[in-house]
Amino acid sequence: MYSVLIVDDEPEIRLGLKLKVDWERLGLNVAGEAGNGAEAMEWLSQHPADVIITDMNMPVMNGVSFLEACYEQYPALRLIVITGYEDFQYAKAAIRNQARNYLLKPVTQDELTETLGKIVQELDGLRNERDQQAMMQWRLSQYYKEMKEHFLVHLVKEEVERESVLRERAKWFQLDAWESRQVRFVTSGLIERHTTQQERSPDKLRLPFEMLCREAAENSKGLFHVFRDANYAGLMHFVTATEEGELESFIQNLRHAVTEHLGYEPAIGTGQTVTGLRQWKDGYLSALLAWNLKGNDGSNVIQHGAMEAVLSEETTKVLQRYVTRGDLVAFEQAVYKELSASFAASQARFVKLIFQLYLMLDTMAFTAGIALESSEQLWLRPEQVWGFDTTAKAQQFLNKLAVKIMAGPEKDSLDADHSMIQAAEQFIQDNYMYDLNLTMLAERFNYNSSYFSEMFKAKAGKTFIQYITDVRMAKAVQLLEETMLSLWDIAELTGFSNASYFSSKFKRMYGVSPSDYRVRLKSPEKFDNQQPKK
């Protein structure tokens, strides 16, 4: 809706104008009235407006002076002059101050509606242009790149939300067209070797390796999207819909750049082809498995053949529940059954199952804030898996990880609770843009909802709702300050249900609307947004 201010010294004229037009149908709203130019300028100093309909012959401040003041102070306003005098000076003043139309009283309903309709079309065009410019600016920002990468990680790691939300977020990050494409994931990392003593280990080269991978993706002109999974700090991942030849060329160029600059030849695994955003998790897992299986044959690029996951998603969830509930016996029995079946089938299937079970447990440990020893991290030294040549050895390794996760952080109970709340806070800060609730978070960290709620408030100093609202609002303020995105866009990106709810919460916290906050940013009297009203 665009706001309209009607200025005329005769109340009956103002009423007549209001009754002549179906304002809502045109997308307009009569936001205010004024009896003369002075009253109108006072109103404009306190309220936003898009269109002004004004008389010319008024007391105190006449139409000529009012038009000049509007043109000087509010050049973006659309002005319509309606007067009973066909006076050359009035017409000249209207033209000089860029009034869109000069109408003579009595103005007809059709005439006024047509004039307003043209102005609405003009305003719509300008708004669309601004939105496109804001979107371009947004997509060039570092914040956009970070959020896009977070969305990629969320797609391949977390439970995917309902279809409508998934499609909307994919559209935000220009990934909606990828829904119907066949894509492949590529995992790349530097191998820890023990054959020679080297001053520069892969661990010390993580940052330059990451920069080279990001540069390679940037140079691909959108053909490859890159992301990093915090669970595997030394690995970088790509997703692409390119043909086999282009994929091979990208891999060769990446290998050459890393070898030339870092002196290490990276190991690279490519996953199976998948179609549909909901299948990206399987594609990502297959690339991880491919990368983990690279070490035994000495090759540095593992192709995607037969990289399909061995463990079904349903079985994975069952095992996760056993670990979450602390049911070690049930976990051991279920894992033994899976290991035995895979061992009897083939060595390759057995090894893939071990890696998949490890990846599941490693993710659970990371979420719970439990640090694994170097010897317990297969992604650091994937060659370890080839030493698990019996079901018993693999079971022992996996049981040890499960027991460690079930036991929780090695601290007293109070410290353990504090550590868990810190992990919950970090999860909120990483996922504030998604639909979060207390029950889901409590289940994720294996707590009763009521106890978790009380503990969260005691440790964090505020309720769960207050905490997540503060996190979302801080991100919203950042977007208001750094971008020109619309309030609808900002609300959606920060996890608020709609723009109206966001605006009301914002005004309650900061004492001013989001739109007015942006206006104040341009003035020297910028207020402190770190001290919201309570």
Steps between C-alpha positions, in 0.01 A plus 500: 500500500618850413412783739303805382469842666207723397553877545206740463359773723141380452411183700213412268739501202737266684208269583382507141840402369517210746160374383576527127767225487521131585832554671557140608451366148769738372737403778471835676414611851393849608738535792429863589334834431610863536318835470795692352862473397636571848291223657607267220871570556454435871326170422774398256765559764346221706351260243615340176302569181526402135230711334359846577178640362493873564292811434682821399292781649541446878564724805823515711712319238352495153548230237794668324705526820398149602605349165837675521557374856403145401731504198788624714452275805320194359599470132377140476137594571247468217294822484151545355359854484120546509380857486196703402715766334639462149783735586823514298714564808354197675558280196855633463573429869360148466720425199809658660460281808434187293137446594377194309159645410311831508126435531217751507210482744260339498716197420313191383533158656642346180750782455634472854507119491690500170753751631557307819526171308783639286685618809463159664648335189789743513559435869480123443766528231730700726444257787582201279814676379605575857428142604713368215784736590470400866506133403810550286671683787391225738637223280835673485522532879709272719197441722307356205788267414518380861124437516504317167779274623310439822194403296708248304630345823146493639378320187757221530509466880165583660142381463361688199197712583165498322502529121375859475768633736771299325405637158476857627845488660648333193360785290659753734843356432444440127488123547137443402600404145726229647196309631457322166869463415720197542775608737818352640688589818877521514701473824863608509760498776867463579619161628697454823807299399744334740766390252707819523552779747371826355496843656169592335234249599150495344363630830711816468394548137122498559447873444699532174340176377154640575585825319617310191177296495286813532696668223446198275123515561497876440678455168243240391242780448227326697557147366636385837370603844748457785441447873677384814350266758623592850503130591789444260711812525766380257261412217335718236190400305355597164165434331465521123265413216773500234569225251770239562758682286455833679513327837824323411651827377405676824656220708822508298526880531434484875760228548757698300438823695522328841812301407672806355428732792502264800725215393230242578289312249144499629287188524168554325186286515198544275161373611212334322262695277182613678193700393286721724603714798373238745749250355800728545568345839559162332722660238708674766538181703613307192770762432619474862514122469689529173755731658541275804562195280785659311792400719546129434582496129718810496276681254410864556169516316227254586214477254141464611428146389332288768515782753138458600444505875489157664299604805140603436372831637243315713768279661717806557220671692444187713870488594499871579206449737686219678800727557283794605313283755826346624389147403843347436379138485245574227759706312759220514252239381377711209853596391619138524215392274587761237875434518458124469279530192739741328810295591341191344413695182839655413793691643400816311149494647642430848739798479227733369273399789771576755549845352129569492455395863801710594362808321170460688675478838743780418210733421328409828820566694546838332142600577539400865826695533707185558854514364636182344865403525710512185512119494118496505459721192498286188476800269847608620658158439262301280757225450420380855183337374694238308630372832148405602521162330247330727151582619623503860765768435253728323241444773751587772596828329138606445388396850775713651367807317139424598594460868686831491197678356263337748723605791498863385771757570755388759398751767277500804127515438475878544783561254347246263169690506684826438690347208176367353331841524799655325458245222126580486575873477743435217239289321249786527753750368575270205134418423300808606357539148319166522192392694634423850308405810583399856380140469713435191809647665446303823467175304811581300705524821320212674323702770147514636331812358400649837841441657677632190286816508584571864868418451525716188356801680730446800815464289426741215335764718186516285229269373538301180249730322681813620836360393398401149312829452810697603719300260256547212455869574876561508527342154202705380669821619812398308296455181322832553835675537694323227240433226193654341299178515127537561349427842337187357838373384669580830222333698531185293881490521502538876235245591200725572167368375409816307589867459215624723609285793862604446408869493293479818775312688761744372304805614436341839873438549646815347218752537491575128384319186757331271427754226553795734815334631643506149412869469677576828811321380547779248488770769769600752266405782544124440377332814668212680341178373681299764264630770154379397193575702371214711 
